Amino acid sequence: EMNLLPKVKAEIAVCAVPVDKVVAAAKAALYTGNYGDGKMFIYDIENIIKIRTGEEGYNALHDSAEWEKA
């Protein structure tokens, strides 16, 4: 008998928050001690480019004040 669990994939890019703090928060929120708690893959990102504005790097991760007004 198989017991299939639903899957969720989340991708997060961080640059202003230390990665170890993000990992610790995710582990604390997701841990149940049961099968299906999941896995985290951590890797370096060479660059981020926001297509709409052409912004790169740190600025591409943050929305401008115009977005907050909408």
C-alpha positions in Angstrom: 0.0 0.0 0.0 1.3 3.4 -0.9 0.7 6.7 0.9 1.3 9.6 -1.5 1.8 13.0 0.0 1.0 16.3 -1.7 4.1 18.3 -2.8 4.8 22.0 -2.7 7.8 23.7 -4.3 9.0 27.1 -3.0 11.9 28.9 -4.5 13.3 31.8 -2.5 16.2 34.1 -3.3 17.7 36.1 -0.5 20.5 38.7 -0.4 19.7 41.1 2.5 19.0 38.4 5.1 21.6 35.8 6.1 20.9 32.4 4.5 21.3 30.6 7.8 18.5 32.7 9.4 16.2 31.8 6.5 17.1 28.1 6.8 16.5 28.1 10.6 13.1 29.8 10.2 12.1 27.3 7.4 13.2 24.3 9.5 11.3 25.6 12.5 8.1 26.2 10.5 8.2 23.0 8.5 9.4 20.3 10.9 6.9 17.7 11.9 9.3 14.8 12.4 7.3 12.7 9.9 7.9 11.6 6.4 7.3 14.4 3.9 8.9 17.2 5.9 10.8 17.9 2.7 14.3 18.9 1.7 16.1 22.2 1.2 18.6 22.8 -1.6 20.9 25.8 -1.1 23.0 27.1 -3.9 24.6 30.4 -5.1 22.8 32.5 -7.7 25.1 34.3 -10.1 22.7 37.1 -10.9 19.0 38.1 -10.9 17.5 40.2 -13.7 14.0 41.7 -13.6 12.9 41.6 -17.2 10.3 44.4 -16.9 12.7 47.0 -15.6 16.1 45.6 -16.5 17.3 45.9 -12.9 19.9 43.4 -11.8 21.2 41.9 -8.5 19.9 43.3 -5.2 17.6 45.8 -6.9 15.9 43.2 -9.0 14.7 41.4 -5.8 12.9 44.5 -4.4 9.7 46.1 -5.8 9.7 49.8 -6.2 7.3 52.2 -4.4 5.1 52.3 -7.4 4.2 48.6 -6.9 3.2 49.3 -3.3 0.8 52.0 -4.3 -1.2 49.6 -6.7 
